[in-house]
Amino acid sequence: MNATTTRRTLLTCAAACALALPAIGHAQAPIVIKFSHVVAPDTPKGKGAQRFKELAEQRTGGRVKVEVYPNSQLYKDKEELEALQLGSVQMLAPSLAKFGPLGVREFEVFDLPFIFKDQAAFRAVTEGPVGAELFRKLEPKGILGLGYWDNGFHIMSANKPLHVVADFKGLKMRIQSSKVLDAQMRALGAIPQVMAFSELYAALQSGVVDGTEGVPSNFYTQKIFEVQKHITLSNHGHLAYAVIVNKKFWDGLPADIRTTLAGAMKDATTYANAIAATENADALEKIRASGKTTLYTPTAAELTEWKKALMPVHKEMEGRVGKATIETVYKAAGFVAPK
Ligand code: LMR
């Protein structure tokens, strides 16, 4: 090759590269997934979201960027579902108690008191045909379900001891937007009040509400234990999430990216489910160690009384969540009605 040919080759290459560059630059602009949620980063959900981000970004070689917005930074409970449908965010993980306003009432079956005896019972439902069927019901709303994340059992709190059912009489109790939770509080003689999670601490502190139910990881990270003198370890209800995406966004992703993200979500789900129990146990220990509140374990007789008051809610809610749905969940969960 003489000098002229070399120069010509280089020039041709430079021209071709210059042409190619904008295309490469364009291809490298990452796809952004905004993942909004309402709890602290240091919770099972917060850590699950972070794990998904890391796996997604690493496995797509940076072609996808996941921006996690915790603590209702972007949107509160109800707004976040609207934002997802509008495409302002692409991913959320609301609790199953928050799907009612979307018109998918069947999700509230998960709020029935004492329906799951343990984590395995819950997972037998979500990882089987019932879980898949519920996700199908979201599709006409423009939403796709990617995974269920467990977050353990609810405890109950107020500024007075909550040992027997009569202790709830007239108390204003904050609930998530589930009609089953509304019926549950009424069955105890309390007055339920739906409120966004982000408003809970201030509402308890100022006395807008008297008490709440929730899981230890949220009680700890939102400092609820600092404004509630008494906590009862009732484990009467269960908290879990559905990780959901805007369907149009998901369907519009390049196929290879979608497959990679589905894999990342599968692994993040395994991780979130694996840490839920220990994270909540650790949070409970930290609450105990703070000395700022009393932790009370109900006696067997007290629990029997709670169950007696609460089990009629299952029947009462048949019209809301569907008798067939309740029965399918009973069967999958191995539910045995308490005597
Ligand atoms: C609540 O509102 O109490 C919970 O759903 C918050 C959460 O997402 O854990």
Boltz pocket constraint, residues with backbone or C-beta under 6 A from the ligand:
constraints:
  - pocket:
      binder: B
      contacts: [[A, 38], [A, 39], [A, 45], [A, 93], [A, 94], [A, 95], [A, 176], [A, 195], [A, 196], [A, 197], [A, 213], [A, 214], [A, 218]]
      max_distance: 6.0
